[in-house]
Amino acid sequence: MSSINSQENIVPHRFDVSSQDRAKRFGQKPLLLWFTGLSGSGKSTISNFVEKSLFGKGFATYSLDGDNIRTGICNNLNFSIEDRRENIRRISEVSKLMLDAGLIVCASFISPFRSDRELVRTVVGNENFIEIFIDTPLSECERRDVKGLYAKARNGEIPNFTGISSPYESPKNPDIIIRTTETTVEEANKLILQFINKKI
């Protein structure tokens, strides 16, 4: 017997207002700016600066951030590899909806596994996905330790912590690389805006 929740019983509704209509209303091309890097690398700081700059220029934007998402839509997930992948899968679907709404989305997530980042690219479409690698050495992230998480991880208080007891797979061919030990937030913002200027 088929389940009442089976995919074969789901028929998506077609709405009269299209994603193209919404993008035209905003006067922009929807994009997902995906900021990836170690905890403490500066992802959220740079993402926030970029969104503020875009918003100030009149673009319709939204920010998605790891800790914020985990207080709501992903609050039932832990930090096992399986749950991390489910976390990114959910975020990719949320991002897809926001792109359909016509927004430019700044998403800041450690997203340590290449396969998960490629999943996001597949879900939202390659043409809509900009991978931004915030390349900060582990030693510098530990020196900053803005949330005190590295100290806890080193003491064994946080299992599966990226960079300590769980791997981070650096992007092989990111669209943009920001090395925060060499680049200020303002400079990073300028580089990113220059890159996406012709796309939006």
C-alpha positions, 0 to 999 in steps of 0.5 A: 500500500502506498503511503499517503505522503508518497511523492507520487501524490504530490502535485506542485501548484503552478503560480501566475507570478514567476521567478522572472516576474519577481526578479524583474520587479526587483531589477536584479538577477537572483544569486546565492553567495555561498561563504565557506570556511572554518569557524572564526575565518570571518565568513559571517563578518564579510557576508554581513558587510557584503549584504549591507553594501548591496542593500545600501545600493538598492538590491533586495537581499537576505542573509542566512547564517549557520548559528541562526539557522540552527536555532530554527529550521535545523534546531533538531540536528546535531553535528554528526556528519549525517546531520551536517549534510541534512543541515546543508540540504535544508539550507539549499532548499531554503536558498532555492526558495529565496532565489525564486523570490528574486533575492540575492542571498548571502549564505555563511556556513562552514559547509566542510564537505565538497559534496555538500557544497556541490549539492547546493550548487545542483539544487539552486543551479550552477548559474545562480551559485557563487562559491566564496572561500574565506581562506583563513589558516586554522592557527589564525582561527584558533588565535581569534577563537571569537566564540571560545569553541576551539578551546572547548574542542581541544579539551574534548568538550565539542566532538566532530569540530571542524578543523580539530576532530573533523575535516574541512575540505577546501574548495578546489575551484572557488569563484572567489578566494578571500585570504583574511590575513592579507585582506581587510573586510572592506577590501573583501567586500570590494572584490566580491562586488566587482566579481558579481557586478555583471551578474546581478 
